[in-house]
Structures are given as C-alpha cells and as structure tokens.
Amino acid sequence: MVLADFVGVKQGKAQNNCPFSKCDIDFDYTGDVIDPWGNTRIGFEGKTTINRKDWGVNWNAALEAGGVLVSEKVVLELEVSAVKAADAA
C-alpha cells in the first residue's frame, strides 16, 4: 500500500501552519480496512503537546489557594482515518 494514494496523507507527519507557530505531529500507522462502501481506509494516531499561549489563548484566573486555573500545556491526541483516493478515469 502506498501512502501517496490516500487523500491528504504525508509520510509520517502532518504539519499545521498558522500565523502564530507550527506544530509537527508524528503519527503511527494503526492499520487498514475495507469499509462498508468498498473504500480502503487507513488509520493513524498522533499526539503532541503545545503551549496554549503560543496560539493566542491567554486567559487565566488566579485560585484562592494559589496557582492558576488553566495550565499553559495542552495535550492534543488525534485519531485520523484516511480514505484512498479514487482512481482517475
């Protein structure tokens, strides 16, 4: 199976570009299957940690006992399914 046959799949990485920063996410291949409609699907899982302030999310509130309400660290966990692109006729 060739990953290039699947819509939007790049070998092992996805990159999200935004005005604030870039976030690279390494994905692990989790398998492939023929779905009920006869399409070939492949699955990937990825995980990364970002700092929410890098993305312009700055709100927070001080707690009476000390510290703050919201952590700066955000963990992103993704499960992705890609469908094989249709053959061009």
TORSE-286553 format. One record per residue (C-alpha): residue number from 1; x, y, z; residue in one letter. Coordinates in Angstrom, 3 decimals. Example, Ala and Ser with C-alpha at 12.3 -4.5 7.8 and 13.67 -1.06 7.14 Angstrom:
BEGIN
R  num        c1        c2        c3  residuo
R    1    12.300    -4.500     7.800        A
R    2    13.670    -1.060     7.140        S
//
This chain:
BEGIN
R  num        c1        c2        c3  residuo
R    1     0.000     0.000     0.000        M
R    2     1.341     3.421    -0.961        V
R    3     0.540     6.324     1.375        L
R    4     0.527     8.762    -1.551        A
R    5    -2.663     7.009    -2.787        D
R    6    -4.563     8.395     0.197        F
R    7    -6.060    11.872     0.226        V
R    8    -4.015    14.336     2.307        G
R    9    -1.545    11.799     3.754        V
R   10     2.138    12.621     4.029        K
R   11     4.736    10.119     5.147        Q
R   12     4.669    10.023     8.938        G
R   13     3.971    13.704     9.689        K
R   14     1.283    16.323     9.479        A
R   15     2.079    19.987     9.665        Q
R   16    -0.344    22.712    10.651        N
R   17     0.700    26.217     9.654        N
R   18    -0.883    29.163    11.428        C
R   19     0.168    32.786    11.940        P
R   20     1.472    32.082    15.457        F
R   21     3.584    28.942    15.096        S
R   22     3.955    25.499    13.573        K
R   23     3.034    22.234    15.193        C
R   24     4.537    18.978    13.918        D
R   25     2.753    15.802    14.922        I
R   26     4.286    12.355    14.463        D
R   27     1.680     9.755    13.521        F
R   28     1.750     5.978    13.964        D
R   29     0.033     3.765    11.404        Y
R   30    -2.714     1.744    13.127        T
R   31    -3.982    -0.421    10.259        G
R   32    -6.140    -0.577     7.167        D
R   33    -9.583    -1.958     6.322        V
R   34   -12.173    -2.064     3.548        I
R   35   -15.157    -0.025     4.792        D
R   36   -18.846    -0.961     4.182        P
R   37   -18.842     1.138     0.989        W
R   38   -15.848    -0.702    -0.518        G
R   39   -13.308     2.065     0.140        N
R   40    -9.855     1.346     1.524        T
R   41    -9.306     3.221     4.809        R
R   42    -6.113     3.554     6.816        I
R   43    -5.801     4.760    10.385        G
R   44    -3.231     6.832    12.240        F
R   45    -2.781     8.043    15.816        E
R   46    -0.736    11.055    16.840        G
R   47    -0.016    13.015    19.986        K
R   48     1.766    16.274    20.738        T
R   49     1.921    18.945    23.425        T
R   50     1.609    22.661    22.724        I
R   51     1.670    25.836    24.801        N
R   52    -1.747    27.490    24.524        R
R   53    -0.181    30.964    24.805        K
R   54     1.725    30.330    21.556        D
R   55    -1.709    30.199    19.879        W
R   56    -3.054    33.383    21.458        G
R   57    -5.086    31.720    24.234        V
R   58    -4.010    33.835    27.205        N
R   59    -6.994    33.892    29.585        W
R   60    -6.487    32.551    33.094        N
R   61    -7.740    33.087    36.665        A
R   62    -5.899    33.009    39.974        A
R   63    -7.094    30.477    42.543        L
R   64    -7.637    31.417    46.203        E
R   65    -5.376    28.557    47.311        A
R   66    -2.627    29.761    44.944        G
R   67    -1.747    28.876    41.407        G
R   68    -3.878    29.392    38.332        V
R   69    -6.982    27.743    36.896        L
R   70    -5.751    26.796    33.410        V
R   71    -2.443    25.137    32.515        S
R   72    -0.333    26.519    29.678        E
R   73     0.294    22.952    28.489        K
R   74    -2.290    21.459    26.118        V
R   75    -2.052    17.825    25.007        V
R   76    -3.508    17.062    21.568        L
R   77    -4.383    13.433    20.812        E
R   78    -5.618    12.661    17.302        L
R   79    -7.108     9.585    15.666        E
R   80    -7.245    10.005    11.893        V
R   81    -8.876     7.917     9.179        S
R   82    -7.832     8.452     5.541        A
R   83    -9.762     7.149     2.512        V
R   84    -7.903     6.005    -0.593        K
R   85    -8.319     8.477    -3.434        A
R   86   -10.493     7.319    -6.343        A
R   87    -8.613     6.262    -9.479        D
R   88    -8.748     8.927   -12.192        A
R   89   -10.753     7.741   -15.202        A
//
